[in-house]
């Protein structure tokens, strides 16, 4: 079914996004012509609200953006939530080249299957990744034309796939390297299994380009394995392939560390038998001695959840050209940041013997704290990042927690950041950075909309508090109707979506039993 047909079906069945809530409350100041947000950024930069709820684009879960070469237009993929065939492809048209005034937001296609990645590619086409396929198309005005499927049969298992999103890159010879994310968190090994049956299918698939026919071979080969989820994927002009690994979701807030991997053909990168550099998980004997095992090039702080990477080539921002920019989407105390790395001529982050990272305060504490890298298994050198967007932690009455996904360098050298949790497009540009001049007194958030007691409380604490530490000290930060788990989307609370979603469900170690889910939802 082509994108236009899906758009028609979407209209027939009344698929439309409810009015989104941007959650951001801009300041009275501006950031390079946009409403300025109270988010901490590097000196000489500020963060502006480019598109939010009041702008007319009713985003549900936007992920990646792509600038159209002609005119002032941007394409945005929107998953539409974690249910299959609810995704949207948006076309945003602006009055000016600085993207300060949204003129029109149109749904080019609806009913898409968890759309995520979108890129320019061979033949001048736009390429769009859905969970089960990659399509390409041209755009004439505001109409999709010449649409065709170029890769199909991607390993999507509805209801049984934790990491189904399609990310892809074009190699120098136009071969396609495509993410095949794991169906599970740790392949079920914590449940007593001793061997992972996903090893031969999870990782990065290569599809050879048939230049004479201008298409890709329908058969693929597993280019690299032992990679849990490769949505952060990038090719440097020198040919270096980098991957940002979302490691296993242990409840331990200190472990494991995330990874930056140099991808080479035939490499095995550890998942789920080996974490960090040489941290044997114990599932199999000598898990870090599997054939072809390749250590990470560098570790990153634990649980930062890298979701996108680009090389900065502009001169508008005070960021050195060639720097690697990375979005950290993670909701724990080291996530929700935009960071940069200085790089070598091959695009590799420069290693340091004593890297450090910052943690957000956990209420009632109010201070950010600095920590040295101390991964289990040890490390001699790891890359030192610089925080470009940093103070993005949730602060009551000031700002929501940031959730950066897609990164896009705009033609003027500023940076577009897609925030999926807050349903917004943000723009990092030059200006006076925001600084919190006055500390706010700590005030616990009210629990609003759930009876947080008895068996429901026990289940949430047992299965969720290892990652969501707020449930222990300040549960109202999550359990509220305004911007927490109890706000409604499509007639259901976000908590219900998280517990019952066919993909991207929580907890990542496996869905709770129906009786346990029922107990929690009955407390709403």
Protein Blocks (a to p, Z undefined) as FASTA:
>chain_A
ZZklmmmmmmmnopacddddekiacdfbdeehiacddddddehiacddfbdfknopacfb
dcbdcddfeajddddddehiabehiaccdddddfbfnopacfbdcdfbghiahiabdcdd
ehhiacdddfkbccddddehjacehiacfbghiacdehiafblcccddddfkopacdddd
dfbfnoommnopabdfklmmgccddddddfknopacfbdcdfbghiablfbgcddfkopa
cddddddddfblkbccdddddddehiaehiakbgcjllcehlaghkllcghiacdfbdcd
ehklpabdcddfbfkbccdehiacdddfbfbfklopdddddddfkopacddfbbcddddd
ddfbfbdcddddddehiafbdcddddfblclcccehiaccdddfbdcddfkopacdddfk
lopacdddeddddddfbdcdddddddehiacehjllmmmmmmmmmmmmmlmmmmmlmmcc
klmmkbceehiafklmmmmomghpacfkbpcdfklmmmmmmmZZ
